[in-house]
């Protein structure tokens, strides 16, 4: 019992001091990939791939937004 309490306290302290994760797009991609992977029999692999793709898509720059910022700087 003492060992379980020590492990729980260590886990709580580790999570408290862990840096915040940047999961932009990952959660949505993991859900979609996990469902698609589950249908194919590979749920965990689909969730991992979906997270990677979702994160990549979320970090892409919007070309329309970039052009709008460039034209506003010109005088």
Secondary structure, 3 states (H helix, E strand, C coil): CHHHHHHHHHHHHHHHCCCCCCCCCHHHHHHHHHHHHHHHCCHHHHHHHHHHHHHHHHHCCCHHHHHHHHHHHCC
